[in-house]
């Protein structure tokens, strides 16, 4: 066999091998990408972030309710509403209705027309009284000029972070003082014991470690909101709490990415990491 | 004349009784049932026990395994009583009991695993 045809055959084999390696690489990346290099979607405007539409009776009645987390979280702890009042963490799981509100549950736990907050009597939710029908204040989807609070005006004096209000700084500077007790439903407890903050080493060498504020989380959420339902076990590593699951709404993603600062704010959890993932840094 | 006096007294007594009744109703928050309203004393025992058991969640890490097991038992004993409540109250308190019991069980598990 002449030498030149042997060389041609070897080159063909090399090219084939290279193509095979490239194809394998593409396939491997295709599999890894969604699982490991999975970036969160850019969040909406801070004023829209954490907005919940309650639409239990869309065909009849006063229309869907628009609930802004930014307004209520400035006044109450997460624990108060999601533990004591019984608002579920998933959509359509609470079973709110006008009658439960009138009975002193759900929105009616505070909105009873009697409780006084910040020197003002809180309006009664779903009131039957003819002179107190203000359905549009909550049932406001698609209605203009019916909401009493506007995000920019309401949060004007709040310290801002990389994305919207920096709630931690707002509490530290006493701009907000979230209440953790509602008469009739809450249990009187001793103040929360200080929880030790800790660092979580990531499961991958290229992921920056997490600085977890256990104290802040336990004061705002209590222990029972996170354990065991959101975090059934607490190994001191993120190997089980990967970004893939967070973005899917599990673990940290149960709140971060929905209400608490978005997952795009990398430094919120990984202090030595990049500032922001995906797109321009929104400040509002 | 005497009859008229008796009539006036009866009317006054009736008015007083009505007034006292009205005050009592206002004090309890009106006729509408409310979560904040006190329950019937017999029903209130479960609430006292619930408040006592679930008021300790912030101290969870300080309890011994025996104390945690006892708290879990008390949560379990509350379950049938809460299941008898009306629909909304049942849903709210069952959810809270689930979280409260779940936390104690979680801490107990962690403590058992620590010892291993």
Interface residues (C-beta under 8 A of the other chain):
Chain A: X83 X84 X85 X86 X88 X95 X99 X100 X102 X103 X104 X105 X108 X109 X112 X114 X183 X184 X185 X187 X188 X189 X190 X191 X192 X193 X218 X222 X223 X224 X225 X227 X228 X229 X232 X234
Chain B: X29 X32 X33 X34 X35 X36 X37 X50 X51 X54 X55 X56 X57 X58 X59 X60 X61 X62 X88 X89 X91 X92 X95 X96 X99 X100 X102 X103 X105 X106 X107 X110
